[in-house]
Amino acid sequence: MTSDICLMHTVEGLVRAGYTVQVVADASGSMTTLADQLTYDRMRGLGVIVTDGNQILSELYPDFGTPDGQKAMTINLEEIVSKLKP
């Protein structure tokens, strides 16, 4: 999904419909860094919360000591963090 086209139009529609929107910035991207920066600036101007995957994960599972928190952290480490480029 491209941030500057697909995501931007979806976000605009959701905001117009009255939804509170959070965008996980590292879950999409545009062709250039500049396009991403401009798009996220426009979204913030609409009142959208721009965040990243780890922040959302910690909001959904605020206690990684629970069984569900442990599962979420394991999935994050094995499926996401381990595949990031250094």
Secondary structure as the mmCIF struct_conf table of DSSP 4:
data_model
#
loop_
_struct_conf.conf_type_id
_struct_conf.id
_struct_conf.beg_label_comp_id
_struct_conf.beg_label_asym_id
_struct_conf.beg_label_seq_id
_struct_conf.end_label_comp_id
_struct_conf.end_label_asym_id
_struct_conf.end_label_seq_id
STRN STRN1 THR A 2 THR A 2
HELX_RH_PI_P HELX_RH_PI_P1 SER A 3 LEU A 7
HELX_RH_AL_P HELX_RH_AL_P1 MET A 8 ARG A 16
TURN_TY1_P TURN_TY1_P1 ALA A 17 GLY A 18
STRN STRN2 GLN A 22 VAL A 24
HELX_RH_3T_P HELX_RH_3T_P1 ALA A 25 ALA A 27
STRN STRN3 GLY A 29 GLY A 29
BEND BEND1 MET A 31 THR A 32
HELX_RH_AL_P HELX_RH_AL_P2 THR A 33 GLY A 45
TURN_TY1_P TURN_TY1_P2 LEU A 46 GLY A 47
HELX_LH_PP_P HELX_LH_PP_P1 VAL A 48 VAL A 48
STRN STRN4 ILE A 49 THR A 51
HELX_RH_AL_P HELX_RH_AL_P3 GLY A 53 LEU A 60
BEND BEND2 PRO A 62 PRO A 62
TURN_TY1_P TURN_TY1_P3 PHE A 64 GLY A 65
BEND BEND3 THR A 66 THR A 66
HELX_RH_AL_P HELX_RH_AL_P4 PRO A 67 GLU A 79
TURN_TY1_P TURN_TY1_P4 ILE A 80 ILE A 80
HELX_RH_3T_P HELX_RH_3T_P2 VAL A 81 LYS A 83
BEND BEND4 LEU A 84 LEU A 84
#
